[in-house]
Amino acid sequence: MADTTNTTQAQQPTNATQAATGAPAAQQQGRMFTQDEVNQIVSDRLARERAKTAPAEPSAQDLREQELNAREAALACKEYIANQKLPAALLEIFPTSSEDAFKTAVQKLVKAFPIIAGKPSGMIVNTGTEHGVPIGGGIDAQIASAFARKD
């Protein structure tokens, strides 16, 4: 009867790892881990994976280089505006972080509204007065017409 009891116990897995793998405990080479150790291992692996996928924090050198590039681009945009004789307000309207993007945006704006560049729009307005005479005449013209001789 003692033989029957020993046979039954030998056939039953003694721990969860043995039940999962189906191998006897003598053939397993690993050790048993506590739940706290397993939690620590998993959290360490998760931290490593997150560190791989998370963007690296820029160094002081990288930040300084980015700042320098932004200043150079802003200066180039300012020079472009001055060379094209365009209003400086465009520097406040469009982002100056990329010189090419700034130039493209300004060129599109000037193409749509040529008056910004100081170019005539092609529209002629007839004021009915001679060239160079102010429209409405101003106060001086009104006084002169009030004292003018009427024959």
C-alpha positions as CSV (number, residue, x, y, z in Angstrom):
1,M,0.0,0.0,0.0
2,A,2.9,2.3,0.6
3,D,4.0,1.6,-2.9
4,T,0.7,2.9,-4.3
5,T,1.0,6.2,-2.3
6,N,4.5,6.8,-3.5
7,T,3.5,6.2,-7.2
8,T,0.7,8.6,-7.0
9,Q,2.8,11.3,-5.5
10,A,5.5,10.8,-8.1
11,Q,3.1,11.2,-10.9
12,Q,1.6,14.5,-9.6
13,P,3.5,17.7,-10.4
14,T,5.0,19.2,-7.3
15,N,5.0,22.9,-8.3
16,A,3.4,25.2,-10.9
17,T,6.6,25.3,-13.1
18,Q,6.7,21.5,-13.4
19,A,3.0,21.4,-14.3
20,A,3.5,24.0,-17.0
21,T,6.5,22.4,-18.6
22,G,5.6,18.8,-18.0
23,A,9.2,18.0,-16.9
24,P,10.2,16.6,-13.5
25,A,11.8,19.0,-11.1
26,A,15.1,17.1,-11.3
27,Q,15.5,17.9,-15.0
28,Q,14.8,21.7,-14.5
29,Q,17.9,23.8,-14.2
30,G,16.4,27.1,-13.0
31,R,15.4,28.2,-9.6
32,M,12.1,29.2,-8.1
33,F,11.3,32.9,-8.0
34,T,9.0,34.7,-5.5
35,Q,6.3,36.9,-6.8
36,D,8.3,40.0,-5.7
37,E,11.3,38.9,-7.7
38,V,9.1,38.3,-10.8
39,N,7.5,41.7,-10.4
40,Q,11.0,43.3,-10.1
41,I,12.2,41.5,-13.2
42,V,9.2,42.5,-15.3
43,S,9.3,46.1,-14.2
44,D,13.1,46.2,-15.0
45,R,12.4,44.9,-18.5
46,L,9.5,47.3,-19.0
47,A,11.7,50.2,-18.0
48,R,14.4,49.1,-20.5
49,E,11.9,48.9,-23.3
50,R,10.4,52.3,-22.5
51,A,13.9,53.8,-22.5
52,K,14.5,52.4,-26.0
53,T,11.2,53.9,-27.4
54,A,11.2,57.1,-25.5
55,P,12.9,60.1,-27.2
56,A,16.3,60.8,-25.7
57,E,16.5,63.9,-23.6
58,P,18.5,66.5,-25.7
59,S,21.8,67.5,-24.3
60,A,22.8,71.1,-23.6
61,Q,24.9,70.9,-26.7
62,D,21.9,69.9,-28.8
63,L,19.7,72.6,-27.3
64,R,22.4,75.2,-28.0
65,E,22.8,74.0,-31.6
66,Q,19.0,74.2,-32.2
67,E,18.9,77.7,-30.8
68,L,21.7,78.7,-33.0
69,N,20.1,77.3,-36.1
70,A,16.8,79.1,-35.2
71,R,18.7,82.4,-34.9
72,E,20.4,81.8,-38.2
73,A,17.1,81.1,-40.0
74,A,15.5,84.1,-38.5
75,L,18.4,86.3,-39.6
76,A,18.2,84.9,-43.1
77,C,14.5,85.6,-43.2
78,K,15.1,89.2,-42.1
79,E,17.7,89.6,-44.8
80,Y,15.3,88.2,-47.4
81,I,12.6,90.7,-46.3
82,A,15.0,93.6,-46.5
83,N,16.3,92.6,-50.0
84,Q,12.8,92.2,-51.4
85,K,11.7,95.5,-49.8
86,L,8.8,93.8,-48.0
87,P,7.2,94.9,-44.8
88,A,9.0,93.7,-41.6
89,A,5.6,92.7,-40.2
90,L,5.8,89.5,-42.2
91,L,8.5,88.3,-39.8
92,E,5.8,88.4,-37.1
93,I,3.2,86.7,-39.2
94,F,5.1,83.7,-40.6
95,P,7.3,81.4,-38.6
96,T,11.0,82.0,-39.2
97,S,12.3,78.6,-38.0
98,S,12.7,77.4,-41.5
99,E,14.1,79.7,-44.1
100,D,12.7,77.8,-47.1
101,A,9.2,77.6,-45.6
102,F,9.3,81.3,-44.8
103,K,10.3,82.3,-48.4
104,T,7.7,80.0,-49.9
105,A,4.9,81.5,-47.7
106,V,6.0,85.1,-48.4
107,Q,6.2,84.4,-52.2
108,K,2.7,83.0,-52.2
109,L,1.4,86.1,-50.3
110,V,3.1,88.5,-52.6
111,K,1.8,86.6,-55.6
112,A,-1.8,86.8,-54.2
113,F,-1.4,90.5,-53.0
114,P,1.2,92.3,-55.2
115,I,0.5,95.6,-53.4
116,I,2.5,94.2,-50.4
117,A,5.6,94.4,-52.5
118,G,4.8,98.0,-53.6
119,K,3.9,96.8,-57.0
120,P,0.9,98.4,-58.6
121,S,-2.1,96.1,-58.9
122,G,-2.8,97.1,-62.4
123,M,-6.0,98.9,-61.4
124,I,-6.4,102.5,-62.6
125,V,-8.6,104.9,-60.7
126,N,-9.8,108.1,-62.4
127,T,-10.1,110.8,-59.7
128,G,-11.1,113.5,-62.2
129,T,-8.2,115.7,-61.1
130,E,-4.8,116.4,-62.5
131,H,-1.9,114.3,-61.5
132,G,-0.3,115.4,-58.2
133,V,-3.4,117.4,-57.0
134,P,-4.7,116.1,-53.7
135,I,-8.2,114.6,-53.8
136,G,-10.7,116.7,-51.9
137,G,-8.3,119.7,-52.0
138,G,-8.0,119.9,-48.2
139,I,-8.8,123.0,-46.1
140,D,-6.6,125.3,-48.1
141,A,-8.5,124.6,-51.3
142,Q,-11.8,125.2,-49.5
143,I,-10.7,128.6,-48.2
144,A,-9.3,129.6,-51.6
145,S,-12.6,128.7,-53.3
146,A,-14.6,130.7,-50.7
147,F,-12.6,133.9,-51.4
148,A,-12.3,133.3,-55.1
149,R,-13.7,136.0,-57.4
150,K,-17.0,135.1,-58.9
151,D,-17.6,137.1,-62.1
